């Protein structure tokens, strides 16, 4: 039942022993041995995150630092997001695009006092670093913060919990960050996440990671949550997973991420693949990422063909599974633009049988971000 | 509970007369985690040993359930439709999948008894 070839060559995060002590099931993910679930199980971890607070080790993700006065401008030449316009300590979700407008990775950029802090996907970080080394202007410094850990605290109780350890953090709005001393360690606290819930990501030096993890997991509202529930939470929240919902073959416009492209960038361009992306913004893309809600109880997994009423294939599921909060199967995928209409009935070819479903609005579970 | 015979794919079968009740082992349900959906075959279908007889889905993934013995499906566990978590709660009891009328009872000799299966699982070295 296990498809994990072996764990000998996998890297470990500074929290590896904590996961073991908490009864985690560890699997290989993006070259790291990571907890897929703890003793409670994916369903309980998912619902606990939506009800109280879940603690995630996401130290496998890449943390990078761009330094120098030209850092924001230099990054803008590689992404369609508005980075130069970010106020200090404001954050932006954006994508590294290739010259054809495909997505090389998606990332979060935070404007800091020294430049820009980036968080990129674990599976892409080596390519991202190579890409940045090749394409960044000479005057911009790039540091790989491999000696920092990253944990996420997510859920409606996250703010109350973190306030006990990082007083003042509750004043952060969604997609802003600040530096705090937590247990004597210097922490970059960002109000963001990957669950659709209010919450934080906390970057600390690796030697402070265990102390941070222990003080948070000891809080009565907090339970540890593995990658399994991280995936079901982000799917219900309608958030893309790189390598599944977005990749080099999808553009930000097809992926429904045009909201992340600022007005100045839309007109001004100046990022890889701008010609295609601007054309798609003006004329509409050929296909679109949509929410897909199966009628019955059978989940439709990644790769499931999407058919129209005549049985013609119009698209493919890119993420699909069971949504514990939605209380049933949920999916997202790409369909031809003319079929990407909320409410349109489609069918999903699961194990050779067409099963009824409908195109629906994302997310499946409303976001509860802190926007004062 | 005694009298169960296990396959290497973690299915069990319990024989009463010429009918075998089939399910997945407690180890298998633990590995899968929360079961959210079970797809069962049609009554009357004939399945060969090691052929896919059902599908069990957890939050994360879908897995095949293979027939540990050959036979004709004479009954399926309708209760799993409304309550797939029965597989987690009582894998070798209420969480059964199908009943098969055995067509080759000799196949049972190739399956593991409870003790042999326990050794087999322990040897997988997967906690």
Interface residues (C-beta under 8 A of the other chain):
Chain A: X1 X2 X25 X36 X37 X41 X42 X43 X44 X46 X228 X229 X231 X232 X297 X298 X299 X301 X321 X322 X324 X329 X351
Chain B: X10 X28 X31 X32 X33 X34 X36 X37 X39 X55 X57 X58 X59 X60 X61 X62 X63 X81 X126 X127
